[in-house]
Amino acid sequence: MLNLIFAAWLVPITIIYVVYQRFFHPLAKIPGPFWASLTRLWLTKHSWDGDMHEALVSVHKKYGKLVRTGPNEVSIADLRVMKTIYGAGSKFRKSDWYSVVQGHRKFDLFGERNEKVHASQRKLVSRPYAMEVLKDLEPYVDTAVEVFMRKMEALKGQTIDMGNWIALFAFDVIGEVTFSKSFGFMEAEQDDGSFKAIHRALENGSWMAQIPSTFWIHDSLIPYVGNWCAINNRHVGVRDFAAKEVSSRKVRGTDRKDILSKLFTIHDEKPGEFDQNGVISMATSNIFAGTDTTASSTRAIVYYLLKNPQYKERLVHEIDELRAQGKLSDPVSLAQADSMPYLQAVMYEALRCTPAVGYVLPRVVPSEGLEVDGHFIPEGSTVGMSAWVVHKDKGVYGEDAEVFRPDRWLEGDPGDKKRFFFSFGGGARLCIGKNISWLEMSKLIPTLFMHYDLELADPAKEWTEKSFFLMIQKGLEVVVRPRATKV
């Protein structure tokens, strides 16, 4: 009897909900997948499967500039509103998606949703990440590059997992510039389990963030059921590792002006605003986000060059010409890399084709709402843009926007191309670690191709790309051979 009564209520309520969502909801006229208009399971499924980057590109091709990806969420491909949503001074705050990333941490530049708090926190710590300051750390990046090159020499003629070696390099660089100490992953030729912990956190957190209540329910049950949530690797495992390294670095000291030395100074000057937890939080972010984003982008550069040998040859020609003129050091310096037009074009193009973040960056519409492409999106709705979609805009990047072609960055005025370059986010929320990443890539790529001729072990084989917010690629199997031309 009770079952019949329950069904008698459930069926009409479900029908009313479906009818409202499909025909009367403020977003009802915005096209999109049917199930996305009714539930967040469309977003959750693609987050679970790791193919969100492909799904977003596909639905925008099918439905146009606006796509309803959730009951109250819209993915936008109209570049005219990019500055409105992400520009400096934007009133669009980060959505609850980021609460899962932040957890209970009070100081978290990436996860913080209160714009005033974020602005205050970023102002405190931005200086150590400025490029002119990071240049002081270039010799220590050189140390990591030299270890990488020594390992390549030992592996010449063999087929290696270049993607993994790039990840080992990125981790060791973070150790050098943050803690004045390499983690020793390249020397050991393997990591200490950190890669698996970070990847499990990304895989787990990417789908839980689509339904934040799942994370917070689990969080409340931890005292009774234990910690089963891998996203807590970021809040606990990686954070504990960072805390240990921060403590070790403080005890041993250093003559280097590493990132921690500057963070310690900020803590000493303003302990009320930037306590020890803030220092550990920044160190954790350097490890958790700074390694995988750089590794993903560096892999993309190598992969596209090897898949397109004609562009690899042009880059090698630029390297050889400058080397013959005595204009390149070994390792290549940042200033030299910045003055290499074709290298810069290759880097921008690889990051355009494979941005390190595979999702939209979700924001909440403020009180005045948002007008886009003839549709009004009301206050409280979630909107966002994906670099994977933005970077395929033919109005900006040309009719061949879906292919890797570095020359596009050398044609005409590159202003719009760079203005809509979204690999590191934009506006006040521009990735604070962008300069570290750019420094690493600028030095490793030209130095590597100066010395070695790289080829894919199987040129016909495509690599695999999974998006668990950050991109994780597998299958960059490469044969390393010394250059035929003596350097």
C-alpha positions as CSV (number, residue, x, y, z in Angstrom):
1,M,0.0,0.0,0.0
2,L,2.8,2.4,1.0
3,N,4.6,1.5,-2.3
4,L,1.5,2.5,-4.3
5,I,1.1,5.8,-2.5
6,F,4.9,6.5,-3.0
7,A,4.6,5.7,-6.7
8,A,1.4,7.8,-7.0
9,W,3.3,10.8,-5.7
10,L,6.7,10.1,-7.4
11,V,5.4,9.7,-11.0
12,P,3.6,13.1,-11.2
13,I,6.4,14.9,-9.4
14,T,8.9,13.4,-11.9
15,I,6.7,14.5,-14.8
16,I,6.4,18.0,-13.4
17,Y,10.1,18.3,-12.9
18,V,10.9,17.1,-16.4
19,V,8.4,19.4,-18.0
20,Y,9.7,22.3,-16.0
21,Q,13.3,21.7,-16.9
22,R,12.6,21.1,-20.6
23,F,10.1,23.9,-21.2
24,F,9.9,26.4,-18.4
25,H,13.3,26.6,-16.8
26,P,15.2,29.9,-17.6
27,L,17.8,27.8,-19.5
28,A,15.2,25.7,-21.3
29,K,15.7,27.4,-24.7
30,I,19.5,26.7,-24.6
31,P,20.2,23.5,-26.5
32,G,22.2,20.6,-25.2
33,P,22.1,16.9,-24.4
34,F,18.7,15.7,-23.1
35,W,19.9,14.2,-19.9
36,A,22.1,17.2,-19.1
37,S,19.0,19.4,-18.8
38,L,17.6,17.0,-16.1
39,T,20.6,16.0,-14.0
40,R,24.3,16.6,-13.5
41,L,25.0,13.0,-14.3
42,W,26.0,14.0,-17.9
43,L,28.8,16.0,-16.4
44,T,29.6,13.4,-13.9
45,K,29.8,10.6,-16.4
46,H,32.2,12.4,-18.7
47,S,34.3,13.4,-15.6
48,W,34.4,9.7,-14.6
49,D,35.3,8.6,-18.1
50,G,38.0,11.2,-18.5
51,D,36.7,12.4,-21.9
52,M,35.3,15.8,-20.9
53,H,37.6,17.6,-23.2
54,E,36.3,15.7,-26.2
55,A,32.6,15.8,-25.0
56,L,32.7,19.6,-24.8
57,V,34.2,20.0,-28.3
58,S,31.6,17.6,-29.6
59,V,28.5,19.3,-28.1
60,H,29.6,22.7,-29.2
61,K,30.0,21.5,-32.8
62,K,26.5,20.0,-32.6
63,Y,24.6,22.8,-30.7
64,G,26.6,26.0,-31.2
65,K,28.0,28.7,-29.0
66,L,25.8,27.9,-26.0
67,V,25.3,24.4,-24.6
68,R,23.3,23.5,-21.6
69,T,25.5,20.9,-19.8
70,G,23.6,20.7,-16.6
71,P,20.2,21.6,-15.1
72,N,21.6,25.0,-14.2
73,E,24.9,25.1,-16.1
74,V,25.9,26.4,-19.5
75,S,29.1,25.9,-21.5
76,I,29.9,29.0,-23.6
77,A,32.0,29.3,-26.8
78,D,31.2,32.9,-27.5
79,L,34.5,34.7,-27.1
80,R,32.8,38.1,-26.8
81,V,32.0,37.4,-23.2
82,M,35.3,35.9,-22.1
83,K,36.5,39.1,-20.6
84,T,33.2,39.6,-18.8
85,I,33.4,36.2,-17.2
86,Y,37.1,35.9,-16.5
87,G,38.6,39.4,-16.9
88,A,40.1,41.5,-14.0
89,G,37.4,42.9,-11.8
90,S,34.8,40.2,-12.9
91,K,31.8,39.7,-10.6
92,F,31.6,36.1,-11.7
93,R,32.8,34.0,-8.6
94,K,34.0,30.5,-8.8
95,S,31.3,27.8,-8.4
96,D,30.9,25.2,-5.7
97,W,32.8,22.9,-8.0
98,Y,36.0,24.4,-6.4
99,S,34.9,23.6,-2.8
100,V,35.9,20.0,-3.3
101,V,39.4,21.1,-4.5
102,Q,39.7,23.5,-1.5
103,G,38.4,21.2,1.2
104,H,38.9,22.7,4.6
105,R,41.9,24.8,3.7
106,K,41.6,28.5,4.5
107,F,44.4,29.5,2.2
108,D,44.0,28.1,-1.3
109,L,44.4,30.4,-4.4
110,F,42.9,27.9,-6.8
111,G,39.9,26.8,-4.7
112,E,39.0,30.0,-3.0
113,R,35.6,31.3,-4.2
114,N,35.4,34.6,-2.3
115,E,36.9,37.1,-4.7
116,K,37.9,39.6,-2.0
117,V,39.7,36.9,0.0
118,H,41.4,35.5,-3.2
119,A,42.5,39.0,-4.2
120,S,44.1,39.5,-0.8
121,Q,45.8,36.1,-0.8
122,R,47.1,36.5,-4.3
123,K,48.5,39.9,-3.5
124,L,50.4,38.5,-0.6
125,V,52.1,35.7,-2.6
126,S,52.3,36.8,-6.2
127,R,55.8,38.3,-6.0
128,P,57.7,35.0,-5.6
129,Y,56.0,33.7,-8.8
130,A,56.8,36.8,-11.0
131,M,59.0,36.0,-14.0
132,E,61.7,38.5,-13.1
133,V,62.0,36.9,-9.7
134,L,62.0,33.3,-11.0
135,K,64.9,34.2,-13.3
136,D,67.0,34.0,-10.2
137,L,66.2,30.3,-10.0
138,E,67.2,29.6,-13.6
139,P,70.6,28.0,-12.7
140,Y,68.7,25.5,-10.6
141,V,66.4,24.6,-13.5
142,D,69.7,24.2,-15.5
143,T,70.8,21.6,-12.9
144,A,67.6,19.6,-13.6
145,V,68.0,20.0,-17.4
146,E,71.6,18.7,-17.1
147,V,70.5,15.6,-15.2
148,F,67.7,15.0,-17.8
149,M,70.2,15.2,-20.6
150,R,72.7,12.9,-18.9
151,K,69.9,10.3,-18.5
152,M,69.0,10.7,-22.2
153,E,72.6,10.0,-23.1
154,A,72.5,6.8,-21.1
155,L,69.3,5.7,-22.8
156,K,70.2,6.6,-26.4
157,G,69.1,4.1,-29.0
158,Q,66.5,2.7,-26.6
159,T,62.7,3.1,-26.7
160,I,61.7,5.1,-23.6
161,D,58.5,6.4,-22.1
162,M,59.3,10.1,-22.7
163,G,56.1,11.1,-21.0
164,N,57.2,9.6,-17.8
165,W,60.7,11.1,-18.0
166,I,59.1,14.6,-18.6
167,A,57.0,14.1,-15.4
168,L,60.1,13.1,-13.4
169,F,61.8,16.2,-14.7
170,A,58.9,18.5,-13.8
171,F,58.8,17.1,-10.3
172,D,62.5,17.5,-9.7
173,V,62.4,21.1,-11.0
174,I,59.6,21.9,-8.5
175,G,61.9,20.5,-5.8
176,E,64.8,22.7,-6.9
177,V,62.9,26.0,-7.2
178,T,60.6,25.5,-4.2
179,F,62.7,23.6,-1.7
180,S,66.2,24.1,-3.0
181,K,66.4,20.3,-3.2
182,S,65.7,17.9,-6.1
183,F,63.3,15.1,-5.2
184,G,65.8,12.8,-7.0
185,F,63.2,11.2,-9.2
186,M,65.3,11.4,-12.4
187,E,68.4,10.0,-10.6
188,A,66.2,7.1,-9.3
189,E,64.5,6.8,-12.7
190,Q,61.2,6.5,-11.0
191,D,58.9,8.5,-8.6
192,D,58.1,7.6,-5.0
193,G,54.4,6.9,-5.5
194,S,53.5,10.6,-5.8
195,F,52.4,10.3,-9.4
196,K,49.8,7.6,-8.5
197,A,48.6,9.5,-5.5
198,I,48.1,12.7,-7.5
199,H,46.4,10.9,-10.4
200,R,44.0,9.1,-8.1
201,A,43.1,12.4,-6.5
202,L,42.4,13.9,-9.9
203,E,40.4,11.0,-11.1
204,N,38.3,10.9,-7.9
205,G,37.9,14.6,-7.4
206,S,37.0,15.4,-11.0
207,W,33.6,13.5,-10.8
208,M,33.0,14.3,-7.1
209,A,33.3,18.0,-7.8
210,Q,30.4,17.8,-10.2
211,I,28.2,16.8,-7.2
212,P,30.0,18.5,-4.3
213,S,27.6,17.0,-1.8
214,T,29.2,13.6,-2.3
215,F,32.5,14.9,-1.1
216,W,31.0,16.7,1.9
217,I,28.9,13.7,3.0
218,H,32.0,11.5,2.8
219,D,33.9,14.1,4.8
220,S,31.3,14.1,7.6
221,L,31.5,10.3,7.7
222,I,35.3,9.9,7.9
223,P,35.3,9.5,11.7
224,Y,33.0,6.5,11.3
225,V,34.0,4.8,8.0
226,G,37.5,6.1,7.5
227,N,39.0,8.0,4.6
228,W,37.9,6.3,1.3
229,C,38.1,9.4,-0.9
230,A,41.2,9.7,-3.1
231,I,40.7,13.4,-3.6
232,N,42.0,13.7,0.0
233,N,45.4,12.8,-1.3
234,R,45.6,16.5,-2.1
235,H,44.3,17.5,1.3
236,V,46.2,14.9,3.3
237,G,48.8,12.8,1.4
238,V,50.5,15.4,-0.8
239,R,49.9,18.1,1.8
240,D,51.7,15.9,4.4
241,F,54.6,15.4,2.0
242,A,54.8,19.2,1.4
243,A,54.6,19.9,5.1
244,K,57.5,17.6,5.7
245,E,59.6,19.2,2.9
246,V,58.8,22.7,4.2
247,S,59.9,21.7,7.7
248,S,63.1,20.1,6.4
249,R,63.9,23.1,4.2
250,K,63.4,25.5,7.2
251,V,65.8,23.4,9.4
252,R,68.6,23.1,6.9
253,G,68.4,26.6,5.4
254,T,69.9,27.6,2.1
255,D,71.8,30.4,0.4
256,R,69.3,30.2,-2.5
257,K,66.5,32.7,-3.0
258,D,64.0,29.9,-3.6
259,I,60.3,30.2,-3.5
260,L,60.1,29.1,0.1
261,S,62.6,31.7,1.2
262,K,60.2,34.4,-0.1
263,L,57.2,32.7,1.4
264,F,58.9,32.5,4.8
265,T,59.6,36.2,4.6
266,I,56.0,37.0,3.9
267,H,55.0,34.8,6.8
268,D,57.5,36.5,9.1
269,E,56.3,40.0,8.1
270,K,52.5,39.2,8.1
271,P,51.9,36.1,10.2
272,G,48.3,37.1,10.9
273,E,47.5,37.1,7.1
274,F,49.9,34.3,6.0
275,D,50.5,31.6,8.7
276,Q,52.4,28.4,8.5
277,N,49.3,26.6,6.9
278,G,49.4,29.2,4.1
279,V,53.1,28.4,3.5
280,I,52.3,24.7,3.3
281,S,49.3,25.3,1.1
282,M,51.4,27.1,-1.5
283,A,54.0,24.4,-1.4
284,T,51.3,21.8,-1.8
285,S,49.9,23.6,-4.8
286,N,53.4,23.8,-6.4
287,I,53.7,20.1,-6.1
288,F,50.1,19.0,-7.0
289,A,49.3,21.4,-9.8
290,G,52.8,22.6,-10.9
291,T,54.1,19.2,-11.9
292,D,51.2,17.7,-13.9
293,T,50.3,20.9,-15.8
294,T,53.9,21.4,-16.9
295,A,54.4,17.7,-17.7
296,S,51.2,17.7,-19.8
297,S,52.2,20.8,-21.7
298,T,55.8,19.6,-22.3
299,R,54.5,16.2,-23.5
300,A,52.2,18.0,-26.0
301,I,55.1,19.9,-27.4
302,V,57.2,16.8,-27.9
303,Y,54.3,14.7,-29.3
304,Y,53.2,17.2,-31.9
305,L,56.7,17.8,-33.1
306,L,57.3,14.1,-33.5
307,K,54.0,13.6,-35.2
308,N,54.8,16.4,-37.6
309,P,58.5,16.0,-38.6
310,Q,58.4,19.0,-41.0
311,Y,57.9,21.3,-38.0
312,K,60.5,19.5,-35.9
313,E,63.0,20.1,-38.7
314,R,62.2,23.8,-38.8
315,L,62.7,24.1,-35.0
316,V,66.0,22.2,-35.2
317,H,67.1,24.5,-38.1
318,E,66.4,27.5,-35.9
319,I,68.4,25.9,-33.0
320,D,71.3,25.1,-35.3
321,E,71.5,28.5,-36.9
322,L,71.6,30.3,-33.5
323,R,74.1,27.7,-32.2
324,A,76.4,28.3,-35.2
325,Q,76.2,32.0,-34.5
326,G,77.2,31.5,-30.9
327,K,73.8,32.8,-29.7
328,L,72.8,29.7,-27.7
329,S,74.2,28.4,-24.4
330,D,73.9,24.9,-23.2
331,P,71.4,24.6,-21.6
332,V,69.5,27.2,-23.5
333,S,68.7,30.2,-21.3
334,L,65.2,31.7,-20.9
335,A,66.3,35.0,-22.6
336,Q,67.6,33.0,-25.6
337,A,64.4,30.9,-25.8
338,D,62.3,34.1,-25.6
339,S,64.1,35.4,-28.7
340,M,63.5,32.3,-30.8
341,P,60.4,33.0,-32.9
342,Y,59.8,29.5,-34.1
343,L,60.3,27.9,-30.7
344,Q,57.7,30.3,-29.3
345,A,55.3,29.5,-32.1
346,V,55.7,25.7,-31.4
347,M,55.1,26.2,-27.7
348,Y,52.0,28.3,-28.1
349,E,50.6,26.0,-30.8
350,A,51.1,22.8,-28.8
351,L,49.4,24.3,-25.7
352,R,46.6,25.6,-28.0
353,C,46.0,22.1,-29.4
354,T,46.3,20.4,-26.0
355,P,45.6,22.7,-23.1
356,A,46.5,21.2,-19.7
357,V,43.0,21.7,-18.3
358,G,40.2,19.7,-20.0
359,Y,37.2,21.2,-18.3
360,V,35.2,24.4,-18.4
361,L,36.3,26.8,-15.6
362,P,32.9,27.3,-13.9
363,R,31.7,30.6,-12.6
364,V,28.4,31.8,-11.0
365,V,26.4,34.5,-12.8
366,P,26.1,37.7,-10.7
367,S,22.9,39.6,-9.9
368,E,22.7,41.4,-13.3
369,G,22.7,38.2,-15.2
370,L,24.5,37.6,-18.5
371,E,23.3,38.2,-22.1
372,V,25.0,35.8,-24.6
373,D,24.1,35.2,-28.2
374,G,20.5,36.3,-27.8
375,H,20.0,34.3,-24.6
376,F,19.6,35.7,-21.1
377,I,21.3,33.6,-18.4
378,P,19.9,34.6,-14.9
379,E,21.7,35.2,-11.6
380,G,22.8,32.0,-9.9
381,S,23.4,30.0,-13.0
382,T,26.8,28.5,-13.6
383,V,28.6,29.3,-16.8
384,G,32.1,28.5,-18.1
385,M,34.4,28.3,-21.0
386,S,36.8,25.5,-22.0
387,A,40.3,26.1,-23.5
388,W,39.7,23.0,-25.7
389,V,36.6,24.8,-27.2
390,V,38.0,28.4,-27.2
391,H,41.2,27.3,-29.0
392,K,39.3,25.8,-31.9
393,D,37.5,29.0,-32.8
394,K,38.0,29.5,-36.5
395,G,37.4,33.2,-36.3
396,V,40.5,33.6,-34.3
397,Y,42.8,30.7,-35.3
398,G,41.7,30.1,-38.9
399,E,39.8,27.5,-40.8
400,D,42.5,24.9,-39.9
401,A,42.1,25.5,-36.2
402,E,41.8,21.8,-35.4
403,V,45.3,21.0,-36.7
404,F,48.8,21.6,-35.3
405,R,50.4,24.3,-37.4
406,P,52.9,26.6,-35.5
407,D,53.2,29.0,-38.4
408,R,49.8,30.5,-37.6
409,W,51.6,32.3,-34.7
410,L,54.0,34.0,-37.1
411,E,51.3,35.2,-39.5
412,G,49.7,38.6,-39.3
413,D,49.0,40.2,-35.9
414,P,49.2,37.6,-33.2
415,G,47.2,39.9,-30.8
416,D,43.9,38.1,-30.9
417,K,45.5,34.6,-30.8
418,K,47.3,35.5,-27.6
419,R,44.3,37.4,-26.2
420,F,42.1,34.3,-26.4
421,F,44.9,31.9,-25.4
422,F,43.3,30.2,-22.4
423,S,45.7,27.4,-21.4
424,F,46.6,29.1,-18.1
425,G,43.1,30.6,-17.5
426,G,42.7,34.4,-17.5
427,G,42.2,37.6,-15.7
428,A,42.7,37.7,-11.9
429,R,42.6,33.9,-11.8
430,L,45.5,33.4,-14.3
431,C,47.5,30.4,-13.1
432,I,50.1,31.7,-10.6
433,G,52.5,29.0,-11.7
434,K,52.4,29.9,-15.3
435,N,55.9,31.4,-15.3
436,I,57.4,28.4,-13.6
437,S,55.9,26.2,-16.3
438,W,57.0,28.4,-19.2
439,L,60.5,28.7,-17.7
440,E,60.9,24.9,-17.7
441,M,59.5,24.3,-21.2
442,S,61.6,27.2,-22.6
443,K,64.8,25.6,-21.4
444,L,64.2,21.9,-21.8
445,I,62.7,21.7,-25.3
446,P,65.4,23.6,-27.3
447,T,68.2,21.9,-25.3
448,L,66.8,18.5,-25.9
449,F,66.4,19.0,-29.6
450,M,69.8,20.6,-29.8
451,H,71.4,17.4,-28.8
452,Y,69.1,14.6,-29.8
453,D,67.1,13.4,-32.7
454,L,63.8,12.0,-31.3
455,E,61.4,9.7,-33.2
456,L,58.2,8.0,-32.2
457,A,58.7,4.3,-31.7
458,D,55.5,3.7,-33.7
459,P,54.7,6.8,-35.8
460,A,51.3,5.4,-36.7
461,K,50.2,5.0,-33.1
462,E,48.2,7.7,-31.4
463,W,48.7,8.5,-27.7
464,T,45.8,8.4,-25.2
465,E,44.5,11.5,-23.4
466,K,42.4,11.5,-20.3
467,S,40.9,14.6,-18.7
468,F,40.5,14.4,-15.0
469,F,40.4,18.2,-14.9
470,L,44.1,18.2,-15.7
471,M,45.2,16.2,-18.8
472,I,47.0,12.9,-18.3
473,Q,48.6,11.5,-21.5
474,K,50.0,8.0,-22.0
475,G,51.9,6.4,-24.9
476,L,54.6,8.9,-25.7
477,E,57.1,6.1,-26.6
478,V,60.2,7.6,-28.1
479,V,63.5,6.5,-29.5
480,V,66.4,8.8,-28.5
481,R,69.4,9.1,-30.8
482,P,72.3,11.6,-30.8
483,R,72.1,14.2,-33.5
484,A,73.9,13.4,-36.7
485,T,75.2,17.0,-36.8
486,K,77.8,17.5,-34.1
487,V,76.8,20.2,-31.6
